[in-house]
């Protein structure tokens, strides 16, 4: 479930928000500096396994080489995937079908069964877990994402690994989303998956251009196309992006004081007045764009 923020789902949760200051509109690698403290770096990732994102640009690789610790959203420690699987299951068999209705459930079951998920597991999925699994592109099950590659690179360099969010906290984020929003979003993705999937490429292209404002613009297109879903998008944004960014900034307080930490989080967490870069700046650091 570490891939629950696959781009189809990310597009759904990154809804329209007020435009951020121009200085955070471009750039995916930022230096964090303050007098008397060795600099750290924040890198905005994209949660995909596409080969175009897996080759680390020179500035990113150098920043990683200069670091002593590595902080990421949810490290996939031993037992993480099993605990996520356990948390995704309802006690009551058939509840998901009752929430979705037989036609929508049949569509979900067919798609997940084609990926090798047993029928009894599908029948017990909570709505948020069904949404996360359905939103993952098929290749996302089979290949290493950029975040996982960075995690492996940090371990190979023997960096100290720091979790910005624990497994139980990650579960609590999804559990905290109101059930009506979970169900509405799941039905929405089932009905419009082709269109949402078509937004992956422009989002990826914006990321390759290091264009945070461009990623935001793609998301605005989605909201404009489905205005009736805007309230649910806002709820998703609050739970999966804004609230988590606040927690991440809090968790980084001590590591940044020590310096030489490489922070890897989804690029949607960077931009905006409640984004991670602004929250770090408010702690008294200077943010400068590197890449």
HUJOUR-V131013 format. One record per helix or strand of 3 or more residues. SS is the DSSP state (2 for helix, 1 for strand). FROM is the first residue (numbers start at 1). LEN is the number of residues. If there is no record, write none. Layout:
# HUJOUR-V131013
ss:from:len
SS:FROM:LEN
SS:FROM:LEN
This chain:
# HUJOUR-V131013
ss:from:len
2:7:7
2:22:3
1:29:6
1:37:9
2:51:4
2:58:8
1:69:4
2:80:8
2:95:6
2:102:12
2:119:6
2:127:9
2:138:4
2:146:11
1:160:4
2:167:9
2:179:30
2:212:14
2:227:32
1:261:6
2:267:3
2:276:6
1:286:4
